[in-house]
Amino acid sequence: MAKATKKPLQVYLRSDQLDALRALAKRKGESIAGLVREGVDKLLDEVPPEDDPLLEVVGLFDSGLGDLSEKHDEYLAQMIEEENLSGA
């Protein structure tokens, strides 16, 4: 996973969960926080794509370009070239 900025989060665990995490972290030579992040990643990977809330933004905007998904690289290159020519 790409390195990203981490944000603090307070979580309350049962004593048995915390004890098990401590033991696992010690065995693996990792931090409890690292194990929790790994667990969250695994949980999120299990979310079926159709249940991903980010899919709700698909189709919200109309670019006016019917072939944008096929030619997005060409359009980006054109936009960058135009910006460079205009000195933006």
PAZAPA-4460 file (N, C-alpha, C; in steps of 0.05 Angstrom, whole numbers, plus 32768, in hexadecimal, padded with zeros to 4 digits):
% residues 88
    n_x    n_y    n_z   ca_x   ca_y   ca_z    c_x    c_y    c_z   seq   type   mol
   8011   7FE8   8000   8000   8000   8000   8012   8019   8000     1      M     A
   800A   802D   7FF1   8019   8046   7FF0   8019   8054   800B     2      A     A
   802F   8061   8011   8031   806F   802A   801E   8088   8029     3      K     A
   800D   808A   803D   7FFA   809F   803E   7FFB   80AD   8059     4      A     A
   7FF2   80C5   805A   7FF1   80D3   8074   7FDE   80C5   8087     5      T     A
   7FE8   80C1   809F   7FD8   80B2   80B3   7FC9   80C7   80C4     6      K     A
   7FB1   80C0   80CC   7FA0   80D0   80DD   7F9A   80C1   80F6     7      K     A
   7F99   80CE   810D   7F93   80C0   8126   7F76   80B7   8128     8      P     A
   7F72   80A1   8135   7F58   8096   813A   7F58   8087   8154     9      L     A
   7F45   808D   8165   7F43   807F   817F   7F2F   8069   817C    10      Q     A
   7F37   8051   8184   7F26   8039   8182   7F26   802B   819D    11      V     A
   7F0E   8023   81A6   7F0C   8013   81BE   7F0A   7FF6   81B8    12      Y     A
   7F1C   7FE6   81C3   7F1C   7FC9   81BE   7F16   7FBB   81D8    13      L     A
   7F0B   7FA3   81D6   7F08   7F92   81ED   7F23   7F8A   81F7    14      R     A
   7F26   7F83   8210   7F3F   7F7A   821C   7F4B   7F63   820D    15      S     A
   7F3A   7F4F   8206   7F45   7F38   81F8   7F4F   7F3F   81DC    16      D     A
   7F43   7F52   81CF   7F4C   7F5B   81B4   7F67   7F69   81B7    17      Q     A
   7F6A   7F7A   81CA   7F83   7F88   81CE   7F99   7F75   81D6    18      L     A
   7F93   7F62   81E8   7FA7   7F4F   81EF   7FB1   7F3E   81D7    19      D     A
   7F9E   7F36   81C7   7FA5   7F27   81AF   7FB5   7F37   819B    20      A     A
   7FAE   7F51   8198   7FBD   7F62   8186   7FD9   7F67   8190    21      L     A
   7FDC   7F6B   81AA   7FF7   7F6F   81B6   8008   7F56   81B1    22      R     A
   7FFD   7F3F   81B5   800C   7F26   81B1   8014   7F23   8194    23      A     A
   8001   7F28   8182   8006   7F25   8165   801B   7F3A   815C    24      L     A
   8019   7F52   8166   802C   7F67   815F   8048   7F5F   8168    25      A     A
   804A   7F54   8180   8064   7F4C   818A   8070   7F35   8179    26      K     A
   805F   7F21   8173   8068   7F0B   8162   8071   7F14   8147    27      R     A
   8063   7F26   813B   8069   7F2F   8120   807D   7F46   811F    28      K     A
   8083   7F51   8136   8096   7F67   8137   808A   7F81   812A    29      G     A
   8071   7F84   812D   8063   7F9B   8122   8055   7FAA   8138    30      E     A
   804B   7FC2   8131   803C   7FD2   8145   801E   7FC9   8144    31      S     A
   8011   7FCF   815A   7FF4   7FCA   815A   7FE6   7FDB   8145    32      I     A
   7FEE   7FF4   8143   7FE2   8006   812F   7FE6   7FFA   8113    33      A     A
   7FFD   7FEF   810D   8002   7FE4   80F3   7FF0   7FCC   80ED    34      G     A
   7FEB   7FBB   8102   7FD9   7FA5   80FF   7FBD   7FAE   80FB    35      L     A
   7FB5   7FC3   8108   7F99   7FCD   8105   7F96   7FD8   80E9    36      V     A
   7FAA   7FE7   80DF   7FA8   7FF2   80C3   7FA7   7FDB   80AF    37      R     A
   7FB7   7FC6   80B4   7FB6   7FAE   80A2   7F9A   7FA1   80A3    38      E     A
   7F8F   7F9F   80BA   7F74   7F94   80BD   7F5F   7FA4   80AF    39      G     A
   7F61   7FBF   80B1   7F4E   7FD1   80A3   7F51   7FCE   8085    40      V     A
   7F6A   7FCC   807B   7F6E   7FC8   805E   7F61   7FAE   8055    41      D     A
   7F65   7F99   8064   7F59   7F7F   805C   7F3A   7F81   805C    42      K     A
   7F2F   7F8E   8070   7F12   7F91   8071   7F08   7FA1   805A    43      L     A
   7F15   7FB6   8053   7F0D   7FC7   803C   7F10   7FB9   8022    44      L     A
   7F24   7FA8   8020   7F28   7F98   8007   7F11   7F84   8003    45      D     A
   7F03   7F7D   8018   7EED   7F6A   8016   7ED3   7F77   800D    46      E     A
   7ED2   7F92   800D   7EBA   7FA0   8005   7EB5   7F9C   7FE7    47      V     A
   7E9F   7F90   7FDF   7E9A   7F8D   7FC3   7E99   7FA8   7FB4    48      P     A
   7EA4   7FA9   7F9C   7EA6   7FC2   7F8E   7E8B   7FD1   7F8C    49      P     A
   7E75   7FC1   7F89   7E5B   7FCF   7F86   7E52   7FDB   7FA1    50      E     A
   7E5E   7FD4   7FB7   7E57   7FE0   7FD1   7E6A   7FF7   7FD8    51      D     A
   7E7D   7FFD   7FC7   7E90   8013   7FCD   7E82   802E   7FCA    52      D     A
   7E81   803E   7FDF   7E73   8058   7FDE   7E7F   806B   7FC9    53      P     A
   7E98   8067   7FC1   7EA4   8079   7FAD   7E97   8075   7F92    54      L     A
   7E8A   805E   7F8D   7E7D   805A   7F74   7E65   806D   7F70    55      L     A
   7E5B   8078   7F86   7E44   808A   7F84   7E4B   80A3   7F74    56      E     A
   7E65   80AA   7F71   7E6C   80C2   7F62   7E6E   80BC   7F44    57      V     A
   7E6E   80A3   7F3D   7E70   809C   7F20   7E57   80A6   7F12    58      V     A
   7E5A   80B5   7EFD   7E44   80BF   7EED   7E38   80D9   7EF7    59      G     A
   7E43   80E4   7F0C   7E38   80FD   7F17   7E3E   8115   7F05    60      L     A
   7E54   8113   7EF5   7E5D   812A   7EE5   7E5D   8122   7EC8    61      F     A
   7E58   8135   7EB7   7E59   8130   7E9A   7E6F   8141   7E8F    62      D     A
   7E84   8134   7E84   7E9A   8143   7E79   7E93   8150   7E5E    63      S     A
   7E7E   8145   7E52   7E78   814E   7E37   7E88   8140   7E21    64      G     A
   7E99   812E   7E2B   7EAA   811E   7E18   7EA1   8101   7E1A    65      L     A
   7E94   80F8   7E06   7E89   80DD   7E06   7E9E   80C7   7E08    66      G     A
   7EB7   80CD   7E00   7ECC   80B8   7E00   7EE1   80BD   7E15    67      D     A
   7EDA   80CB   7E2B   7EEE   80D2   7E3F   7EFB   80BA   7E4B    68      L     A
   7EED   80A5   7E50   7EF9   808D   7E5D   7F0D   8080   7E4A    69      S     A
   7F09   8083   7E31   7F1B   8076   7E1D   7F33   8088   7E17    70      E     A
   7F2F   80A2   7E17   7F44   80B4   7E0E   7F4E   80C7   7E24    71      K     A
   7F4B   80BF   7E3D   7F52   80D2   7E53   7F70   80DA   7E52    72      H     A
   7F82   80C8   7E4A   7F9E   80D0   7E48   7FA3   80E5   7E33    73      D     A
   7F95   80E3   7E1D   7F98   80F7   7E08   7F8E   8112   7E11    74      E     A
   7F77   8112   7E1E   7F6C   812B   7E28   7F7D   8138   7E3E    75      Y     A
   7F89   8127   7E4F   7F9B   8132   7E64   7FB4   813E   7E57    76      L     A
   7FBF   8130   7E43   7FD7   813A   7E36   7FD1   8155   7E28    77      A     A
   7FBA   8156   7E1B   7FB2   816E   7E0D   7FAE   8185   7E21    78      Q     A
   7FA2   8180   7E38   7F9E   8195   7E4C   7FB9   819F   7E57    79      M     A
   7FCB   818C   7E5C   7FE6   8194   7E67   7FF4   81A5   7E52    80      I     A
   7FF3   819D   7E39   8000   81AC   7E24   7FF5   81C8   7E22    81      E     A
   7FDA   81CA   7E23   7FCE   81E4   7E21   7FD5   81F6   7E39    82      E     A
   7FD7   81EA   7E51   7FDF   81F9   7E68   7FFC   8203   7E66    83      E     A
   800E   81F1   7E5B   802A   81F9   7E58   802D   820F   7E43    84      N     A
   801D   820F   7E2E   801E   8223   7E1A   8014   823E   7E24    85      L     A
   7FFF   823D   7E35   7FF4   8256   7E40   8003   8260   7E57    86      S     A
   8016   8251   7E62   8026   825A   7E79   8017   8259   7E93    87      G     A
   8002   8249   7E94   7FF2   8247   7EAD   8001   8238   7EC2    88      A     A
***
